[in-house]
Amino acid sequence: MTIVLLAFLLMILFSLRIRVFNPDYISHAATTQINGIFVFLVFLSHFSGYFDSAISYSELYTTFQGFLGQLVVTTFLFYSGYGVCISIRKKGDDYVDQLPIKIVELLTSFVIVVLLFALVGAITEKDYDLSRILLSLIGWKSVGNSNWYMFDILLLYVLTYVAFKVTKKHAHALVVLLLLSLGAMVFLYTFQEGGRWYNTFLCYWLGVLYGFGKESYERLMFGHKGCYIATGIVLLAAFLLLHEQRSQPVFFILHALVFVLLVNHLSMIVAVNSPVLTWLGKHIFGIYLLQRIPMILGQYAGLARGGALTTSVYFVGSLLVTLLLAVGFHHMTAFLSKRIFAPLKGRAMSAKA
């Protein structure tokens, strides 16, 4: 695992380009590559949870994984919130009115995921009752999949729709969305187990906020190098200080927000240029949601308890199968979007006109 991690980090290093105050730092192409970095780190983290061999991962990988932890998903939420905000700014109420269709489209994707995991459960002799399977369709329960993110992103889209329907003023909608998000976090803290359900939740709202304040922030940073450097130092210091206290839920929440702001801040001067990361980022949804399938099957087949060679086969096999599943998932969801959901959005627009 350490060798894989080092090879991946070297690939990232060689793909970095210094572009001081790059105007495209938060473009779709740029954020796709950044998400590509983190979705692969998620894969490594999840794989380590299924590994059951006597061969050690080595202290380096364990330290790296422990240092980042849940932070690897923060950019997914931040850029999602930012993307929604930019769409609202460009399309206004038309985009907000289409959010229910987007939510149904997302639910359809989750149905595909849950059915695949239910099939894997049948193969591996897991006994999931009907109520568990039904609740897993919205991510409240799991049938072996990473369910918390499914539930959170669904909930965030619902809250976004409510916030921007309640008031037409963007500033007011931001406040409503923040209050709804805080309420949702309390709910998740009360009724779910594990900090992952709520401790990165606000990164989405921060992305929405950044989408509305982006130009002001850029004028301040791009126009004053000293201000950019000072802000970077403050963010880094805050990140390191909060890292020491992140065992406390409130501090971890702040830690996650500072981390994603730091990543965004650095992306203003350091760009990534890698076709591999672009590909990973474009297939992020399928990779993230389906990567546990080959891991579960490999563990069931006994590959997790093998020696070095068996472990290598287990890892490479899990990675390749994940990538193939992600490609299939991408094509299937694109087909459904084109044939079903795009026409629905078009009809909704026509009806409104």
KOLBA-516810 format. One record per residue (C-alpha): residue in three letters; chain; x, y, z. Coordinates in Angstrom, 2 decimals. Each point is the difference from the previous one (the first is absolute). Layout:
// residues N
> resn|chain|c1|c2|c3
> ALA|A|X|Y|Z
...
***
This chain:
// residues 353
> resn|chain|c1|c2|c3
> MET|A|0.00|0.00|0.00
> THR|A|2.83|2.37|0.76
> ILE|A|1.50|-0.69|-3.43
> VAL|A|-3.36|0.72|-1.65
> LEU|A|-0.40|3.18|2.03
> LEU|A|3.49|1.24|-0.85
> ALA|A|-0.47|-0.79|-3.69
> PHE|A|-3.29|1.90|0.01
> LEU|A|1.50|2.98|1.80
> LEU|A|2.91|0.05|-2.48
> MET|A|-2.47|0.02|-2.89
> ILE|A|-1.76|2.97|1.58
> LEU|A|3.32|1.76|0.58
> PHE|A|1.03|-0.34|-3.64
> SER|A|-3.40|1.25|-1.15
> LEU|A|0.14|3.21|2.05
> ARG|A|0.41|3.32|-1.82
> ILE|A|0.68|3.35|1.66
> ARG|A|-2.59|2.48|-1.30
> VAL|A|-0.06|3.03|2.25
> PHE|A|-3.55|1.30|0.37
> ASN|A|-1.36|-2.41|-2.58
> PRO|A|-3.47|1.27|-1.03
> ASP|A|-1.13|-3.57|-0.70
> TYR|A|0.91|-1.34|3.45
> ILE|A|-3.61|-0.94|0.78
> SER|A|-1.17|-0.88|-3.49
> HIS|A|-1.72|-3.32|-0.60
> ALA|A|3.18|-1.41|-1.55
> ALA|A|2.13|1.06|2.97
> THR|A|-2.36|-1.24|2.71
> THR|A|-0.48|-3.30|-1.86
> GLN|A|3.72|-0.71|0.33
> ILE|A|0.12|1.00|3.66
> ASN|A|-2.92|-2.32|0.71
> GLY|A|1.86|-2.68|-1.96
> ILE|A|2.81|0.21|2.54
> PHE|A|-2.29|-0.42|2.96
> VAL|A|-2.20|-2.76|-1.42
> PHE|A|3.09|-2.17|-0.47
> LEU|A|1.03|0.72|3.59
> VAL|A|-3.50|-1.08|1.05
> PHE|A|0.56|-3.24|-1.91
> LEU|A|3.24|-0.64|1.89
> SER|A|-1.68|0.78|3.31
> HIS|A|-2.92|-2.33|-0.65
> PHE|A|2.25|-2.79|-1.23
> SER|A|2.03|0.19|3.20
> GLY|A|-3.20|-0.80|1.91
> TYR|A|-0.35|-3.36|-1.76
> PHE|A|3.64|-0.97|0.22
> ASP|A|0.50|-2.87|2.42
> SER|A|3.50|-1.24|-0.80
> ALA|A|2.90|-0.34|2.40
> ILE|A|2.04|2.19|-2.34
> SER|A|0.16|3.51|1.38
> TYR|A|-1.05|3.01|-2.01
> SER|A|3.00|1.85|1.47
> GLU|A|-0.02|2.92|2.33
> LEU|A|0.22|2.60|-2.78
> TYR|A|-3.34|-0.86|-1.61
> THR|A|-1.72|-0.41|3.36
> THR|A|1.27|3.41|1.13
> PHE|A|-1.08|1.64|-3.26
> GLN|A|-3.45|-1.57|0.14
> GLY|A|-0.43|0.93|3.64
> PHE|A|1.07|3.58|-0.67
> LEU|A|-2.60|0.61|-2.71
> GLY|A|-2.78|-2.30|1.17
> GLN|A|-3.46|1.34|-0.89
> LEU|A|1.50|3.09|-1.64
> VAL|A|0.31|-1.89|-3.30
> VAL|A|-3.70|0.61|-0.73
> THR|A|-0.08|3.72|0.75
> THR|A|0.67|1.14|-3.58
> PHE|A|-2.85|-2.18|-1.30
> LEU|A|-2.47|1.93|2.14
> PHE|A|1.63|3.42|-0.43
> TYR|A|0.10|-0.18|-3.79
> SER|A|-3.54|-1.43|-0.10
> GLY|A|-1.26|2.99|1.95
> TYR|A|2.01|2.36|-2.17
> GLY|A|-1.33|-1.58|-3.20
> VAL|A|-3.59|0.27|1.19
> CYS|A|0.56|3.65|0.91
> ILE|A|1.46|0.87|-3.42
> SER|A|-2.95|-1.74|-1.69
> ILE|A|-2.43|2.01|2.11
> ARG|A|1.84|3.22|-0.83
> LYS|A|-0.12|-0.78|-3.72
> LYS|A|-3.47|-1.52|-0.30
> GLY|A|-1.80|1.42|3.01
> ASP|A|-3.35|-1.51|0.98
> ASP|A|0.05|-2.28|-3.05
> TYR|A|2.83|-2.01|1.54
> VAL|A|-1.58|-0.01|3.47
> ASP|A|-3.27|-1.30|-1.49
> GLN|A|1.93|-2.86|-1.64
> LEU|A|1.60|-1.13|3.26
> PRO|A|-2.84|-2.48|0.81
> ILE|A|0.67|-1.72|-3.34
> LYS|A|3.71|-0.04|0.81
> ILE|A|-0.79|-1.58|3.37
> VAL|A|-2.11|-2.73|-1.67
> GLU|A|2.83|-0.54|-2.49
> LEU|A|2.42|-0.41|2.89
> LEU|A|-2.38|-2.43|1.72
> THR|A|-0.15|-2.06|-3.19
> SER|A|3.79|-0.28|0.02
> PHE|A|-0.12|-1.10|3.62
> VAL|A|-2.57|-2.69|-0.85
> ILE|A|2.48|-1.45|-2.51
> VAL|A|2.74|0.06|2.63
> VAL|A|-2.12|-1.65|2.68
> LEU|A|-1.18|-2.74|-2.38
> LEU|A|3.60|-0.81|-0.87
> PHE|A|0.98|-0.16|3.67
> ALA|A|-3.08|-2.09|0.82
> LEU|A|1.18|-2.46|-2.67
> VAL|A|3.47|-0.03|1.54
> GLY|A|-1.65|-0.60|3.39
> ALA|A|-1.84|-3.01|-1.39
> ILE|A|3.25|-1.39|-1.43
> THR|A|1.84|0.49|3.29
> GLU|A|-2.92|-1.43|2.01
> LYS|A|-1.00|3.23|1.74
> ASP|A|-3.56|0.05|1.29
> TYR|A|-1.43|3.47|-0.57
> ASP|A|-3.65|0.44|0.92
> LEU|A|-2.37|1.97|-2.22
> SER|A|-0.17|3.05|2.29
> ARG|A|3.79|0.31|-0.03
> ILE|A|0.10|-0.20|-3.80
> LEU|A|-2.75|2.60|-0.35
> LEU|A|1.70|2.41|2.42
> SER|A|3.29|-0.53|-1.80
> LEU|A|-1.56|1.47|-3.15
> ILE|A|0.30|3.44|1.58
> GLY|A|3.21|-0.82|1.86
> TRP|A|-1.45|-0.18|3.51
> LYS|A|1.09|-3.63|0.29
> SER|A|2.75|-1.93|-1.77
> VAL|A|0.12|-3.30|-1.86
> GLY|A|3.78|0.11|-0.13
> ASN|A|0.25|3.29|-1.89
> SER|A|1.27|3.41|1.17
> ASN|A|-3.43|1.28|0.90
> TRP|A|0.61|3.13|2.07
> TYR|A|1.12|2.07|-3.00
> MET|A|-3.05|-1.10|-1.97
> PHE|A|-2.32|1.18|2.74
> ASP|A|1.87|3.25|0.62
> ILE|A|0.13|1.14|-3.62
> LEU|A|-3.69|-0.82|-0.47
> LEU|A|-0.88|1.95|3.13
> LEU|A|2.17|2.93|-1.05
> TYR|A|-1.77|0.28|-3.36
> VAL|A|-3.37|-0.09|1.76
> LEU|A|1.11|2.71|2.44
> THR|A|1.33|2.09|-2.89
> TYR|A|-3.35|-0.23|-1.77
> VAL|A|-1.88|1.01|3.14
> ALA|A|2.35|2.89|0.78
> PHE|A|-0.17|1.54|-3.46
> LYS|A|-3.76|-0.47|-0.26
> VAL|A|-0.68|1.58|3.37
> THR|A|1.62|3.28|-1.05
> LYS|A|1.08|1.50|-3.31
> LYS|A|2.82|2.02|1.55
> HIS|A|3.26|-1.92|-0.19
> ALA|A|1.37|1.44|3.25
> HIS|A|-3.12|-1.11|1.87
> ALA|A|0.08|-3.42|-1.69
> LEU|A|3.59|-0.46|1.21
> VAL|A|-1.08|0.66|3.57
> VAL|A|-2.96|-2.38|-0.32
> LEU|A|2.26|-2.68|-1.50
> LEU|A|2.48|0.43|2.85
> LEU|A|-2.71|-0.33|2.64
> LEU|A|-1.49|-3.04|-1.72
> SER|A|3.47|-1.54|-0.30
> LEU|A|0.72|0.52|3.70
> GLY|A|-3.36|-1.54|0.86
> ALA|A|0.77|-2.98|-2.25
> MET|A|3.37|-0.44|1.68
> VAL|A|-1.63|-0.13|3.44
> PHE|A|-2.49|-2.54|-1.36
> LEU|A|2.78|-2.18|-1.45
> TYR|A|2.06|0.31|3.19
> THR|A|-3.02|-1.21|1.99
> PHE|A|-1.28|-2.82|-2.17
> GLN|A|3.08|-1.35|-1.80
> GLU|A|3.27|-1.45|1.23
> GLY|A|3.35|1.43|-1.07
> GLY|A|1.22|3.51|-0.62
> ARG|A|0.20|-0.57|-3.77
> TRP|A|-3.75|0.63|-0.22
> TYR|A|0.30|3.65|1.03
> ASN|A|3.60|1.17|0.42
> THR|A|0.54|1.02|-3.66
> PHE|A|-3.63|0.97|-0.64
> LEU|A|0.66|3.76|0.08
> CYS|A|2.60|-0.23|-2.78
> TYR|A|-2.90|-0.01|-2.46
> TRP|A|-1.43|3.22|1.45
> LEU|A|3.47|1.53|-0.05
> GLY|A|0.19|-0.83|-3.72
> VAL|A|-3.32|1.77|-0.61
> LEU|A|1.23|3.00|2.01
> TYR|A|3.25|0.08|-1.96
> GLY|A|-1.93|-0.08|-3.26
> PHE|A|-1.74|3.23|0.95
> GLY|A|3.12|1.68|1.41
> LYS|A|2.56|-1.30|-2.47
> GLU|A|0.60|3.24|-1.89
> SER|A|0.55|2.03|3.17
> TYR|A|2.43|-2.56|1.37
> GLU|A|1.90|-0.14|-3.29
> ARG|A|0.32|3.78|-0.21
> LEU|A|1.49|0.02|3.47
> MET|A|2.39|-2.91|-0.61
> PHE|A|0.99|0.66|-3.61
> GLY|A|0.47|3.72|0.56
> HIS|A|2.19|-0.27|3.09
> LYS|A|2.71|-2.68|0.12
> GLY|A|0.73|0.83|3.62
> CYS|A|-3.63|-0.61|0.89
> TYR|A|0.07|-3.34|-1.83
> ILE|A|3.13|-1.10|1.88
> ALA|A|-1.36|1.16|3.36
> THR|A|-3.31|-1.78|-0.60
> GLY|A|1.86|-3.18|-0.92
> ILE|A|2.05|0.17|3.19
> VAL|A|-3.11|0.57|2.13
> LEU|A|-1.83|-2.91|-1.65
> LEU|A|2.98|-2.33|0.43
> ALA|A|0.48|0.99|3.64
> ALA|A|-3.72|-0.44|0.70
> PHE|A|0.06|-3.41|-1.70
> LEU|A|2.94|-1.22|2.10
> LEU|A|-1.44|1.35|3.25
> LEU|A|-3.42|-1.51|-0.63
> HIS|A|1.60|-3.28|-1.03
> GLU|A|1.24|-0.42|3.57
> GLN|A|-3.52|0.50|1.35
> ARG|A|-2.04|-1.80|-2.63
> SER|A|-1.01|-2.82|2.33
> GLN|A|-2.69|2.44|1.15
> PRO|A|-2.92|0.14|-2.49
> VAL|A|-0.19|3.81|-0.18
> PHE|A|3.72|0.32|-0.66
> PHE|A|-0.10|-2.69|-2.69
> ILE|A|-2.80|1.87|-1.78
> LEU|A|2.12|3.17|0.03
> HIS|A|3.04|-2.06|-0.99
> ALA|A|-1.79|-1.32|-3.08
> LEU|A|-1.12|3.50|-1.04
> VAL|A|3.50|1.40|0.36
> PHE|A|1.51|-2.93|-1.91
> VAL|A|-2.23|0.44|-3.03
> LEU|A|0.63|3.77|0.02
> LEU|A|3.74|-0.72|0.11
> VAL|A|-0.28|-2.36|-2.99
> ASN|A|-1.97|2.65|-1.89
> HIS|A|2.53|2.68|0.96
> LEU|A|2.97|-2.05|-1.21
> SER|A|-1.78|-0.84|-3.26
> MET|A|0.19|3.72|-0.88
> ILE|A|3.74|-0.33|-0.60
> VAL|A|0.54|-3.74|-0.54
> ALA|A|-1.84|-1.79|-2.80
> VAL|A|-0.21|-3.71|-0.72
> ASN|A|0.38|-1.31|-3.54
> SER|A|-0.53|-3.76|-0.15
> PRO|A|-2.22|-2.04|-2.34
> VAL|A|-0.10|-2.75|2.64
> LEU|A|-1.40|2.35|2.64
> THR|A|-2.44|1.44|-2.53
> TRP|A|-1.30|-3.49|-0.75
> LEU|A|-0.31|-0.86|3.68
> GLY|A|-1.81|3.28|0.68
> LYS|A|-2.45|-0.52|-2.87
> HIS|A|-0.92|-3.42|1.42
> ILE|A|0.06|1.07|3.64
> PHE|A|-3.61|-0.96|0.71
> GLY|A|0.32|-3.57|-1.23
> ILE|A|3.44|-0.50|1.54
> TYR|A|-1.11|1.27|3.39
> LEU|A|-3.29|-1.88|0.15
> LEU|A|1.06|-3.33|-1.51
> GLN|A|3.58|-0.52|1.18
> ARG|A|-1.00|-2.20|2.93
> ILE|A|-1.52|-2.65|-2.29
> PRO|A|3.29|-1.65|-1.11
> MET|A|1.43|0.53|3.49
> ILE|A|-2.89|-1.92|1.59
> LEU|A|0.17|-2.78|-2.59
> GLY|A|3.78|-0.26|0.36
> GLN|A|-0.26|-0.19|3.76
> TYR|A|-2.69|-2.69|-0.30
> ALA|A|2.29|-1.96|-2.34
> GLY|A|2.78|0.08|2.60
> LEU|A|2.31|2.39|-1.85
> ALA|A|0.26|2.32|2.98
> ARG|A|1.82|-2.65|2.01
> GLY|A|2.67|-0.88|-2.55
> GLY|A|3.68|0.77|-0.31
> ALA|A|1.69|2.77|-1.97
> LEU|A|-0.88|-1.39|-3.44
> THR|A|-3.62|-0.71|0.90
> THR|A|-0.32|3.44|1.55
> SER|A|1.35|1.61|-3.16
> VAL|A|-2.51|-1.94|-2.12
> TYR|A|-2.78|1.03|2.41
> PHE|A|0.93|3.68|-0.24
> VAL|A|0.52|0.12|-3.77
> GLY|A|-3.13|-2.07|-0.59
> SER|A|-2.08|2.24|2.27
> LEU|A|1.29|3.10|-1.77
> LEU|A|-0.62|-1.32|-3.52
> VAL|A|-3.47|-1.31|0.80
> THR|A|-0.87|3.31|1.67
> LEU|A|1.08|1.93|-3.10
> LEU|A|-1.99|-2.30|-2.27
> LEU|A|-3.07|0.30|2.20
> ALA|A|0.40|3.78|0.02
> VAL|A|0.08|0.08|-3.81
> GLY|A|-3.14|-2.13|-0.22
> PHE|A|-1.73|2.08|2.65
> HIS|A|0.95|3.21|-1.81
> HIS|A|-1.47|-1.23|-3.29
> MET|A|-3.16|-1.28|1.65
> THR|A|-0.72|3.19|1.93
> ALA|A|0.82|2.11|-3.07
> PHE|A|-2.48|-2.07|-2.03
> LEU|A|-2.72|0.45|2.62
> SER|A|0.73|3.71|0.22
> LYS|A|-0.25|0.44|-3.77
> ARG|A|-3.09|-2.13|-0.49
> ILE|A|-1.99|0.83|3.13
> PHE|A|1.21|2.88|2.12
> ALA|A|1.16|2.49|-2.65
> PRO|A|-3.44|-0.14|-1.72
> LEU|A|-1.68|0.42|3.40
> LYS|A|2.07|3.12|0.67
> GLY|A|-0.83|1.28|-3.48
> ARG|A|-3.73|-0.51|0.55
> ALA|A|0.22|1.72|3.38
> MET|A|1.63|3.01|-1.66
> SER|A|-2.62|0.06|-2.76
> ALA|A|-2.86|-0.20|2.49
> LYS|A|1.46|2.90|1.95
> ALA|A|0.36|2.10|-3.18
***
